[in-house]
Amino acid sequence: MTDQAAELRNLVRLTDQKKNNRTPAPGKMRIITIASGKGGVGKSNIVVNLAIMLAQREQKVIIFDADMGLANVDVLLGLIPRYTLWEVIKGEKTLKEVLLEGPGGIKIIPGGSGIHELANIDNYQRQCLVHQLRGMGEKTNFLLIDTGGGISRNVLGFMTAAEEVVIVLTPEPTSLTDAYGVIKVLSRLGLHSKIGLIVNRASNSREANSTVQRIERVVQRFLGMKTEYLGYICDDRLVSQAVKKQEPFCLLYPRSTAARCLGNVASTILEAGKLEREPSFSADKFVNRLLRLFT
């Protein structure tokens, strides 16, 4: 893991050195990768509903479904993508043409197998992708990247390339351990000064606070890295009912406990600006970091 961390760090440094030779226009779009130490913690469901709640607060939001193995944002919403990132890379479609219209005013970029092809694109394709994403950033407030669980190279690529990283975990000991593992790798890379935390499926606020305190203690003691508690979502049976119906729980059950909890998270991210941001961060930097890491 040490070798992999050093490799990723060096690649990012090379990319940023190249970028410093010119002055890109600052992007207005906040790019947040939402990850987890393990699968099955409800991360994708949180991403979908969080996007809708941000949209309800007059934000333009796009979800990038970057879970290559088990991409399921479209499944959660009952959508069938006709085109994916693969068609964009081949030059057959633009990013705007593959966007799926989701509920509540959100949009989705279906990644599919196209993410694998990031390692094989030429310079012209790269510049086209940068140009298209930059154009989307002019009218988009948030790009939420839903990754797979764990710390594969692909997941690390999206985390290190993004402006902000949020880790979703549950009160289960295994989830805590795996979340710590992800944060440990990120601390070695040294690219983020702060990591956001969201606790899912907590019995109540007391359990959520206890979970965060446990992981914050070990992170601060052994890694010296800052974390930021963004909020929690209560364990709510209505969430699983909404999943079965392939509808967002914040729309199907807007008065549910889970919806109220996630609404607080959305407000925290939007209004308080909890995560430190790079003033000059842009879509250009994100795409070039990402492509450098994959290639």
N, C-alpha and C positions, 0 to 999 in steps of 0.2 A: 504493500500500500504506500510505503514511503517513496519508492521509485515512481509510482504512478503520480503521486502528489507533486513531486519535483518536476516531472515531465509536464504536467498540466500548468504548473506555475511558470515554467520557462516559456511555454508556448504563449501564454497570456502576456508575459512581459514583452516578447518579441512583437506581438500584435500591437500592443499599446505604444511601443517605440515607433513603429511605422505610422501609427495614427497621429503621433505628436508632430510629425513632419508637415502636417497640414491642420488647419483649424476647421473642424466640422461645425455646422450649425447645431446649436443645442436642441435636443429633442424635447418635446413636451410630454411624451408618453412615458408613464411609469411602467417599467418592466419588472414583474415580480414572478419568480419561480416558486411554486408551491410544491414541496416535496415531503417525504416521510421516510423514516428509517426502515419501515416494513410495509408490506401491502395489507389491505384489509382494515385500514384505520378510518376509512370514509373520506379520504382526501379529495377524490374527484367530485364527490357529491358536495363537499364544501366549496370547491372551486366554482362549480356551476351556480350554486345558490348565492355565493358571495358576489359573483359577477352580476347577477340579477339585482341584488341589493344595492350594489354600487350604481347600476343603471337607474334604479329607482331614485337615486340621489343625484340625478342629472349628469351622470358620467357616461362617456362612450367607452364600452368595454369589449375587448376581443379575447377569447380563450384560444390558446394554442395547445391543442391536444398532442403532447409530446411523449405519451406513453406508448412506445413502439410495440411492446409485446401484447399489451392488453388495453389498447385505446378504447375508452368507453364513454367519453363525454357525449357522443352522439347517441349511444344506447340509453344513457340516463334520460335523454330528452326525446327518445323515440324518433330520431332523425336518421335518414339514410343518405350519407354523402355520395354524390355522383362523381365528384372529383376531389383529389387530395393534393398535398404538397408535391407528390410525384409528378403530376401534370404540370405544376408550376416549374419544377426543375427541368423538365423536358422542353419547356418553352411553349407548351400547348395551351396553357391557361395562365392568367395573372392571379396574384393573391386575391384580388378583389373578386375575381370570377369563381374562385373555389370556396369563398366564404359562405358558411351556412348561416341562415337567419334563425336565431334561437328565440326562445320566449323572453318577454320582458325587455326586448330591445337589444339583447346581446348578440354577438356574432362569434362564430367558431371557425378556426383554421384546422381542418382535419389533417393530421400529420400522416398517419398510415405508414406504409413502407417507404414513403418519400424521405423520411428522416435518415434512413440508412444511406441514401444516395448523396447526402451532404458531403460525404468523404470523397466523392468522385466528380464533383462539378468543376468546370474550368473557370478561368478568370472572368469570362464574359457572363456566364451564368451567375457567378458570385456578385458581380456588380449589378446585375438585373435584380437580384434578390434584395440587395442593400437598397437600391433605388425604390423598389416597391414597398418595402417595409418603412422606409423613411417617409414615403408619401402617406402611408396609413397613419403614421405617427402625428401628422399634422391635424388629423381629425379624431384621434383616439386618446383618451386619458389614461387607460390602463390596458396593458397586455399581460394577462395572467397565463402562465405556462404551467400546465398540469403534467408533471413527470411521473415516471414509474416509481415504485418503492425501491429502497436500497441505495447502493452507492456504485452502480455500474458506471463505466466511462461515459455513456450517453447521459445519464442523470447528472453526473458531475459536470459535464459540458454545459448543460443548461443552467445549472446552479452558478457556476463560475462566470458564465457570460452575462447573467442577469444583473440588473442594478440592485435588486433586493431579493432576499431569500426568506421564505417562511416555512417552518417545519410544523407539520401536523402530527400530534401524538395523542395517545390515550393513556389513562391511568395504569394500564397493565405494565408490569415490570419488564416484559419483553419489548414493549413499545418504547419505554424509557431508555433501555439499553441500546436499542437500535438507533434511536434519535440522537443519543450521545455519540454514537459511532459516526453519524453523518456530520455532526457539528465538529467532531475531532478532525475529520478530513478537511473541512472548510477552514478550520483554524490554521492548519498547516499551510494552506494555500495563501492565506493572508490577504484575501481580496475583499473581504467584507468586515467592516468594523462592528457590525451588529447583526444578529439573527433573530427573526421574529418567531414567536411560538404561539400555536393555537392548540388548545386541549379539546379533543372531541370525546363524546360519550361519557362525560362526567356525570356522576350522580347529582352533584350540586356544586355550588361555587367553592365550598370548603374543600372538596376533593380536588377540584381543578387547581386551586391555589396550592394545595399540598403537592400536587404533581409537578407544578412549575417550580416550586421551591426546591424540590429534590433534584431536579435536573440543573437548575441554576447553581446550586451549591457545588456540584461536581464540575460543571463547566468553568465556573470562576476559579475554583481551586486548582484544577489540573490543566486547564487550557488558557485561562486568563482572558477569555473572550466574553463580550457582552451579549446578553440576550434581552429581548423585549417581549413581554407578555401582552399579546394582543386581545386575549379573551378566550372564552370557552363556549362549547355547545353542549347542552344537556343531553343525556341519553333519552331519546323520545321515540316511542313506538310509531308515531306518525311519520317519522322519517323513512322507516322501512316500508310503510304503506305507500308513500309517495314514489319510492324507488320501483316498487312492483307495478305501479301505474305509469311509470316512465314520465313522471312530471316532477318539477322542482317543488320541494316541500314548502319553500317560502311563498309560492304562489297558490299551491293547493291548500295549504294550511297556514295562512299568514299569521294567525293568532297563536300558533303552537309555541311551546316553550323553546324548541330548537330555533324557530324563526326569530323569536325575540332575541335570543342569545347571539345569533349570527348577525342580526341587525346591529348589535352593539359592537361587534368586531368590525363590521363595515364602516361604522362611524369612526371608530378608533383609527383605522387605516387612512380614512379620507380626511378627517378633520384634525387629528392630532399630529399627523405626519410622524408616526412613531419611529420609522426606520430612517437612519441617516442616508442622505442621497448625494451623489456626485453632481455638482451643478452643471458640469459639461457632459453628463452622460447622454448618449444619443443612440438612435436606432442603428447608426453606422457602427458604433463601437460594439453594440450587442451582436450584430450579425457577424462582424469580422472576428470577434472573439470566438463566437460559436463555431464558425467555419474553421478557424485555425485549430481549435481544440479537436474537431472531428477529423481533420486532415493531417 
